Amino acid sequence: MTSFPPVLATTSTTEFPLAFAPLVAAPAVPVPLAVLGFLATLGVFYIALRRGLGSNAYRLRMLSPERIAAHRPDGSGQTVEGLAASISERANAICQAVSEDSSEVRAEMCAMGYRRCADDMITLTHRLNEEAGASPLARRVRMRRARKRAVEALDRARNCLPAEALKATRQEK
């Protein structure tokens, strides 16, 4: 037969609480475990929140035409030819977008892009004038040819846009 310890073998009602006294008197173990569990849960929620805010879906929801137009990457490292090629590419994309869908919203967005390209054209002209003085003849010819391609692409984009699109956007009215 199994022998029980003398404290647990008795069935007296006065000794029953004393039998579990070591378990009740030791709250030091559950409290740190509860705190540790709470901190772990808090850490998981923090990681989930950071991942959710950094996700592509969240960033896509936060995009707007104004934010896109306001974004200015650092163009100081870009060459004159690179800036001209960028303007030409964006102007061609504007023409293609307007020809695919000529809705009012699309026309406004393309007009914003056109204005941005025109601002970059001013920057291109200033940079070309600054660099032209110290550049050799072959480089000056390449820069002017790149500028001319950008001007022609921007002119095509302007002709593709509806006449009322460049007057004022909905926000400016």
C-alpha positions in Angstrom: 0.0 0.0 0.0 1.0 3.5 -0.6 1.7 5.5 2.4 0.7 9.2 2.4 2.6 11.9 4.2 1.1 12.6 7.6 -0.2 16.0 6.5 -2.2 14.8 3.6 -3.4 11.6 5.2 -5.5 13.3 7.8 -8.9 14.4 6.9 -9.4 17.0 9.6 -10.9 20.2 8.4 -8.5 22.3 10.4 -5.5 20.7 8.8 -6.8 20.8 5.2 -5.8 24.4 4.5 -2.4 23.8 6.0 -1.8 21.0 3.5 -2.1 23.4 0.6 -0.4 26.3 2.4 2.8 25.9 0.5 0.9 26.2 -2.8 -1.1 29.2 -1.7 1.7 31.0 0.0 3.9 30.9 -3.1 2.4 33.6 -5.4 5.9 34.6 -6.5 5.8 32.1 -9.4 2.5 32.9 -11.1 3.1 36.7 -11.1 6.3 36.7 -13.1 4.7 34.2 -15.5 1.7 36.5 -16.0 3.9 39.5 -16.5 6.1 37.5 -19.0 2.9 36.4 -20.8 1.6 39.9 -21.0 4.9 41.2 -22.4 5.1 38.4 -24.9 1.5 39.2 -26.1 2.4 42.9 -26.3 5.5 42.1 -28.3 3.5 40.0 -30.8 0.9 42.9 -31.2 3.8 45.3 -31.8 5.4 43.2 -34.4 2.0 42.6 -36.1 1.3 46.4 -36.1 4.7 47.3 -37.5 4.3 44.6 -40.2 0.8 45.8 -41.1 1.9 49.5 -41.3 4.9 48.6 -43.5 2.9 46.4 -45.8 2.5 47.2 -49.5 -1.3 47.2 -49.1 -1.2 49.8 -46.4 1.3 52.0 -48.4 -0.9 51.6 -51.5 -4.0 52.8 -49.5 -2.0 55.9 -48.3 -1.1 57.0 -51.9 -2.7 59.9 -53.5 -1.9 62.0 -56.6 -0.9 64.9 -54.4 1.6 62.7 -52.5 3.0 61.3 -55.7 3.4 64.8 -57.3 5.0 66.2 -54.1 7.6 63.4 -53.9 11.0 64.8 -55.1 13.8 62.3 -55.3 17.3 63.8 -54.9 18.2 64.7 -58.5 21.6 66.1 -57.8 23.3 62.8 -58.8 21.4 62.6 -62.1 23.1 63.7 -65.2 21.6 66.2 -67.7 21.0 63.3 -70.1 19.4 61.2 -67.5 17.0 64.0 -66.4 16.1 64.6 -70.1 15.5 60.8 -70.6 13.3 60.8 -67.5 11.2 63.7 -68.7 10.9 62.1 -72.2 9.8 58.8 -70.6 7.2 60.3 -68.3 5.9 62.5 -71.1 5.4 59.5 -73.4 3.7 57.6 -70.5 1.3 60.6 -70.1 0.4 60.4 -73.8 -0.1 56.7 -73.6 -2.3 57.0 -70.5 -4.5 59.7 -71.9 -5.0 57.7 -75.2 -6.0 54.6 -73.2 -8.5 56.3 -70.9 -9.7 59.8 -71.4 -11.8 60.1 -68.2 -11.7 63.4 -66.2 -9.8 61.9 -63.3 -7.2 60.4 -65.6 -6.8 63.7 -67.4 -6.3 65.5 -64.1 -3.7 63.1 -63.0 -1.9 63.3 -66.3 -2.0 67.1 -66.1 -0.3 66.9 -62.7 2.3 64.7 -64.2 2.7 67.2 -67.1 3.2 70.0 -64.6 5.9 68.0 -62.8 7.7 67.3 -66.1 7.5 71.0 -67.0 9.1 71.9 -63.6 11.8 69.3 -64.3 12.3 70.9 -67.7 13.1 74.2 -66.1 15.6 72.4 -63.8 17.1 70.7 -66.8 17.5 74.0 -68.6 19.3 75.6 -65.6 21.6 72.6 -65.2 22.4 72.5 -68.9 23.3 76.2 -68.8 25.5 75.6 -65.7 27.3 72.6 -67.2 27.6 73.9 -70.7 30.3 76.4 -70.0 32.9 74.0 -68.6 32.0 71.0 -70.9 33.7 70.0 -74.1 31.9 70.6 -77.4 30.8 67.0 -77.9 29.2 66.9 -74.4 27.4 70.2 -75.0 26.0 68.8 -78.3 24.8 65.6 -76.5 23.2 67.6 -73.7 21.4 69.9 -76.1 20.2 67.0 -78.2 18.9 65.3 -75.1 17.1 68.6 -74.1 15.6 68.8 -77.5 14.2 65.3 -77.3 12.7 66.1 -73.9 11.1 69.3 -75.2 9.6 67.4 -78.2 8.2 64.7 -75.9 6.8 67.3 -73.5 5.1 69.0 -76.5 3.6 65.8 -77.6 2.3 65.2 -74.1 0.7 68.7 -74.0 -1.0 68.0 -77.4 -2.4 64.7 -76.0 -4.0 66.3 -73.0 -7.5 67.7 -73.3 -7.6 71.5 -73.5 -9.4 72.0 -70.2 -7.1 69.7 -68.2 -4.2 72.2 -68.0 -6.3 75.1 -66.9 -6.9 74.2 -63.3 -7.1 71.0 -61.3 -10.1 70.2 -59.2 -8.1 71.2 -56.0 -7.1 74.6 -57.5 -10.7 75.6 -58.4 
